[in-house]
Amino acid sequence: MTGQIHDRIGAILRQHGQLTEEQITVVLNVQRESGHPFGRIAQTLFGISREAIERAWTQQYHSFGTEVDLPSQRIDPDIAQTLSRREARQFWLVPLRREDGLLLLATCAERLPRATAFAWRRLGEPVYLLVAPKAQIEEHLDKHYPWSLSCDAQPSKATTGYMQRLTKPLWQRQASQPPKIVVKPTTGPASGRRQWATEQTP
C-alpha cells in the first residue's frame, strides 16, 4: 500500500512536469530508508512547493478510490488521542487506525487540502487521508469530539509533551540539577577595592 501511494504521488507530479522519473526514484529510495513522507522528501531534495504536493495528493484522493463510508470503517479507539478536540474539529479530521505503516485519517472533500497540510506539518508520521461525506464527518465529530467549555484544555499527547518541556526552567531541560551560583570577593583592576563577582558552576 505504501509503495503504491507514493508511486501515485510521484506519477502525478511527473505528469505536471514537477519531477522526473529519476528524481522519483531518488525520493522513493530515501523514503524507504527514512520513513519520511514522499512529499516532504520531494520538498527538501528538489524544492517542490507544498502547494504542488497538496494538489497532487488531492488529485490522487479523487482518482484512486479513497472515498469511503465512514460508519463502515474500522476505527481504533486508541488512535483518537492522536488529535486534540480542537485539532479534529478545526481540520475536520477523524483518526481511524494505523495500517501498513501509515496513520489513516478521514476528512471530507471540502476540507481535504487544509486537512492534508495540517496532517503533514503536525503529526510527524506518514499519513494517508480517506474522503467521507461531509455529513458523516460532522456526525462523528459531534459524537466523539463535542465542543465543551473544557475543549481548549485537552491538547493532544504530542502537544502536551511539547508544552511540558517548554514550560520547564532552562536548567531542567539541560541538566538534572540546578546550577550553583558562587559569590566571591575580587579586587578591581583600577582602584584595588574589593568587589563582588558571581560565578556559575555546572
C-alpha positions in Angstrom: 0.0 0.0 0.0 2.8 2.4 0.9 4.7 2.0 -2.3 1.6 2.4 -4.4 0.6 5.6 -2.6 3.9 7.2 -3.2 4.2 5.9 -6.7 0.9 7.7 -7.5 2.0 11.0 -6.0 5.2 10.8 -8.0 3.3 10.0 -11.2 1.0 13.0 -10.7 4.0 15.3 -10.1 5.7 13.9 -13.2 2.6 14.5 -15.2 2.7 18.1 -14.2 6.4 18.4 -15.1 7.5 18.9 -11.5 9.5 15.7 -11.0 11.4 13.5 -13.4 11.4 9.7 -13.3 15.0 9.7 -11.9 14.0 12.2 -9.2 11.0 10.0 -8.2 13.3 7.0 -7.8 15.6 9.0 -5.6 12.7 10.2 -3.4 11.4 6.6 -3.1 14.8 5.3 -2.1 15.2 7.9 0.6 11.6 7.3 1.8 12.2 3.6 2.3 15.3 4.3 4.4 14.0 7.2 6.4 10.2 6.6 6.7 9.5 10.3 5.9 6.5 11.2 3.7 7.2 11.3 0.0 6.1 15.0 -0.3 8.4 16.1 2.5 11.4 14.5 0.9 10.5 15.9 -2.6 10.3 19.4 -1.0 13.7 19.0 0.7 15.6 17.4 -2.2 14.1 19.1 -5.2 12.3 22.2 -4.0 8.8 21.1 -4.9 6.3 23.5 -3.3 3.9 22.5 -0.6 1.0 23.7 -2.7 2.0 21.4 -5.6 2.3 18.4 -3.4 -1.1 19.2 -1.8 -2.7 19.4 -5.3 -1.1 16.0 -6.1 -2.5 14.5 -3.0 -5.9 15.9 -3.7 -5.9 14.6 -7.3 -4.9 11.2 -6.1 -7.6 11.0 -3.5 -10.3 11.7 -6.1 -8.8 9.3 -8.6 -7.9 6.1 -6.7 -10.9 5.0 -4.8 -10.3 6.9 -1.5 -14.0 7.7 -1.0 -15.3 5.7 2.0 -18.4 5.2 4.0 -17.3 6.3 7.5 -19.7 4.1 9.6 -18.3 1.0 7.8 -14.7 1.9 8.6 -12.8 0.1 11.4 -11.8 2.7 14.0 -9.2 2.1 16.6 -10.3 3.9 19.8 -6.7 4.4 21.0 -6.0 6.4 17.8 -8.5 9.1 18.9 -5.9 10.7 21.2 -3.7 11.4 18.2 -5.6 14.7 17.8 -7.0 17.1 20.3 -10.6 18.0 20.2 -9.8 21.4 18.7 -7.5 19.9 16.1 -10.1 17.3 15.0 -12.8 19.9 14.7 -10.8 22.7 13.2 -9.4 20.5 10.4 -12.4 18.1 10.1 -10.2 15.0 10.7 -11.3 11.7 12.1 -8.4 9.4 13.2 -9.1 5.8 12.0 -6.3 3.4 12.6 -2.7 2.6 11.7 -2.2 0.3 8.7 0.9 -0.7 6.7 3.0 1.9 8.5 0.5 4.8 7.8 -1.8 6.7 10.1 -5.2 6.6 8.3 -7.4 9.7 8.7 -10.8 10.6 7.2 -11.9 14.0 6.2 -14.4 15.5 3.7 -13.6 16.6 0.2 -14.3 20.3 1.1 -11.6 20.3 3.8 -9.1 17.9 2.1 -6.3 20.4 1.2 -6.3 22.1 4.6 -6.5 18.7 6.4 -3.7 17.3 4.4 -1.4 20.3 5.0 -2.1 20.1 8.8 -1.5 16.4 8.9 1.9 16.7 7.3 3.1 19.6 9.4 1.7 18.5 12.8 1.6 14.7 13.1 5.2 13.8 12.4 4.5 10.4 10.8 3.4 9.1 7.4 -0.3 9.7 6.9 -3.0 8.8 4.4 -6.3 10.5 4.2 -9.6 9.0 3.1 -12.6 11.0 2.0 -16.0 10.6 3.5 -19.3 12.6 3.1 -19.2 15.8 5.0 -22.4 14.8 6.9 -20.7 11.7 8.2 -17.6 13.5 9.3 -19.7 16.1 11.1 -21.8 13.5 12.9 -18.6 11.6 14.1 -17.0 14.9 15.3 -20.2 15.8 17.2 -20.3 12.4 18.9 -16.6 11.8 19.7 -15.2 15.4 19.8 -18.1 17.5 21.1 -17.5 21.2 21.8 -17.5 22.0 25.5 -16.1 24.6 27.9 -13.1 22.5 28.5 -12.2 21.7 24.9 -9.3 24.1 24.9 -7.8 22.4 27.9 -7.4 19.0 26.2 -4.4 19.1 23.9 -3.2 16.0 22.1 -0.4 13.8 23.5 2.3 15.4 21.3 1.2 18.9 22.2 1.1 18.1 25.9 4.7 16.7 25.9 6.0 19.7 24.0 4.3 22.2 26.3 5.6 20.4 29.4 9.2 20.6 28.1 8.7 24.2 27.1 7.5 25.4 30.5 10.4 23.8 32.4 13.2 26.1 33.5 16.1 26.0 31.2 18.4 24.2 33.7 15.8 21.5 34.0 15.7 21.0 30.2 19.6 20.7 30.2 20.5 19.0 33.4 19.0 17.2 36.4 20.4 19.7 39.0 20.1 23.5 39.1 23.4 25.4 38.6 25.2 26.6 41.6 25.9 30.3 42.0 29.1 31.2 43.9 29.7 34.7 45.1 33.3 35.6 45.9 35.2 38.8 46.5 37.6 40.1 43.8 39.9 43.0 43.6 39.1 45.7 41.0 42.0 46.2 38.5 41.9 50.0 38.7 41.0 51.0 42.3 42.2 48.0 44.1 39.0 47.9 46.1 37.3 44.7 46.9 34.4 44.0 44.7 31.9 41.1 44.4 31.5 38.9 41.4 29.3 35.9 40.7 30.5 32.7 39.2 28.2 30.0 37.8 29.2 26.4 38.1 27.6 23.5 36.4 
